[in-house]
């Protein structure tokens, strides 16, 4: 079939017509267990009644008015995000990349209005993924994404993953900020040690730098806490959110302390669609569910159950699974073989999962997943591992 879509994705020959909780139903009527959640987006699964009601109700009122006017739901969503985090200020946009662009601009503008316009360099780490714009690609520093797009945006200093000594040596008079994901999602579900994050906080405090967290993938309950930074006992100055914030409706946000955001005044930044009535009404509905008593406790219990069962599979299939890593319901299967083989084997068993890094498969079930769906998922992974182990066995025998 010839498609008029720009061929920037290697799409599977699979389409879906509806969803129910943790399940998707294909156009052919087959049920798939969704352990991808639209790449950590569908935090409440599919067709959650609270989101359907909010979206439908708001659609009959007003969709968009522009940020030239007050938007009550945006003000309420910002207030709730600040009350639940370190932040005092919020800027709404449409995506994670836009949230990261705002975070970068906020960090640099802070130094400019503080009398140090030369402080523009931002320290980042290998394996990071911060978005697809020219600036966020430069921040990520991965050559495969940068090639062919002309000069690389300047001002980003990339260091080895979680290397404290390299970080100390990299700080100069032109350093503005340190930017990091609490858990590298695209980079292979690599958890940054909390002790390292605490050291970064101290370095930033000692050197007058902004600490910026990219929580586009880890935010809104994905790690078992509302935000990933909460596992470390410290807080950033600036944080980017998106993905789960709208439960599937496009919305992003850049959060900052009042001090960090002091340079972002009238005219310094903007977004046509960012924070419009439709998006922020849905965002508030997501928070209604995620912040309800017991919700995150439930997701943590499901995470523990899933980890325990995955550890059993790792022991049973050492030729297939090398390790299990991650936090909350952002988990990674470290594969002995190519991760593409595992993704395909899981899809054959009617489970959706996402490749990450060179040899990791991300498991990102919606936070509403229950014990029955965990059991179904483990059975599917078990069958996929058995198939891959059998396929690898002749090679092993031949080699020996």
SULQUI-V332014 format. One record per residue. N is the residue number from 1. BURIAL is + if it has 24 or more other C-alpha atoms within 12 Angstrom, else -. D_FIRST is the distance of its C-alpha to the first C-alpha in whole Angstrom. Layout:
n: [N N]
burial: [BURIAL BURIAL]
d_first: [D_FIRST D_FIRST]
//
This chain:
n: [1 2 3 4 5 6 7 8 9 10 11 12 13 14 15 16 17 18 19 20 21 22 23 24 25 26 27 28 29 30 31 32 33 34 35 36 37 38 39 40 41 42 43 44 45 46 47 48 49 50 51 52 53 54 55 56 57 58 59 60 61 62 63 64 65 66 67 68 69 70 71 72 73 74 75 76 77 78 79 80 81 82 83 84 85 86 87 88 89 90 91 92 93 94 95 96 97 98 99 100 101 102 103 104 105 106 107 108 109 110 111 112 113 114 115 116 117 118 119 120 121 122 123 124 125 126 127 128 129 130 131 132 133 134 135 136 137 138 139 140 141 142 143 144 145 146 147 148 149 150 151 152 153 154 155 156 157 158 159 160 161 162 163 164 165 166 167 168 169 170 171 172 173 174 175 176 177 178 179 180 181 182 183 184 185 186 187 188 189 190 191 192 193 194 195 196 197 198 199 200 201 202 203 204 205 206 207 208 209 210 211 212 213 214 215 216 217 218 219 220 221 222 223 224 225 226 227 228 229 230 231 232 233 234 235 236 237 238 239 240 241 242 243 244 245 246 247 248 249 250 251 252 253 254 255 256 257 258 259 260 261 262 263 264 265 266 267 268 269 270 271 272 273 274 275 276 277 278 279 280 281 282 283 284 285 286 287 288 289 290 291 292 293 294 295 296 297 298 299 300 301 302 303 304 305 306 307 308 309 310 311 312 313 314 315 316 317 318 319 320 321 322 323 324 325 326 327 328 329 330 331 332 333 334 335 336 337 338 339 340 341 342 343 344 345 346 347 348 349 350 351 352 353 354 355 356 357 358 359 360 361 362 363 364 365 366 367 368 369 370 371 372 373 374 375 376 377 378 379 380 381 382 383 384 385 386 387 388 389 390 391 392 393 394 395 396 397 398 399 400]
burial: [- - - - - - - - - - - - - - - - - - + + + + + + + - - - - - + + + + + + + + + + + + + + + + + + - + + + - + + - - + - - - - + + - - + - - - + - + + + + + + - + + + - - + + + + + + + + + + + + + + + + + + + + + + + + + + + - - - - - - - + + + + + + + + + + + + + + + + + + + + + + + + - - + - - - - - - - - - + + + + + - + + - + - - + - - + + - - + + + + + + + + + + + + + + + + + + + + - - + + + + + + - + + - - - + + + + + + + + + + + + + + + + + + + + + + + + + - + + + + + + + + + + + + + + + + + + + + + + + + - + + + + + + - - - - + + + - + + + + + + + + + + + + + + + + + + + - - - + + - + + + + + + + + + + - + + + - + + - - + + + + + + + + + + + + + + + + + + + + + + + + + + + + + + + + + + + + + + + + + + + + + + + + + + + + + + - - + + - + + + + + + + + + + + - + + - - - - - - - - - - -]
d_first: [0 4 6 10 12 14 13 16 15 14 12 13 10 13 13 17 19 22 25 28 31 29 27 23 21 18 16 17 20 21 23 23 26 25 27 25 26 24 26 29 28 29 32 33 30 28 29 33 35 37 34 33 36 37 34 34 38 37 34 37 39 38 35 36 39 39 42 44 46 46 44 46 43 42 46 46 43 44 48 46 45 48 50 48 48 50 49 50 48 44 41 38 35 31 30 31 31 33 36 36 37 39 41 41 43 45 46 47 48 51 52 53 55 57 58 56 53 53 51 48 47 44 45 41 40 38 35 35 32 33 30 28 30 32 35 34 32 35 37 34 35 32 32 28 27 30 29 28 29 33 36 36 38 41 43 42 44 42 44 43 42 45 48 51 53 50 50 54 54 51 53 54 56 52 50 49 47 46 42 41 39 41 38 35 32 30 32 33 35 38 41 43 47 48 51 49 48 52 53 51 52 56 54 53 56 58 57 56 52 49 48 44 42 38 37 34 33 36 38 38 39 37 39 42 44 43 42 42 45 47 47 49 52 51 49 48 49 45 42 38 36 33 30 32 35 32 31 28 29 29 32 34 38 40 43 47 50 53 54 51 49 52 51 48 50 49 46 46 42 40 37 35 34 35 37 37 38 35 34 38 38 35 37 40 39 37 41 42 41 41 44 46 48 47 43 43 46 43 40 43 44 40 40 43 42 38 40 43 40 38 41 42 38 39 42 41 38 40 37 34 36 38 39 38 39 38 40 39 36 35 35 33 33 34 33 34 31 28 27 23 24 26 23 21 24 25 21 22 25 23 24 23 25 24 25 28 30 30 30 31 28 29 30 30 31 32 36 36 35 38 39 37 34 36 37 33 32 34 34 30 31 34 31 29 32 33 30 30 34 34 31 33 37 36 36 39 41 40 41 44]
//
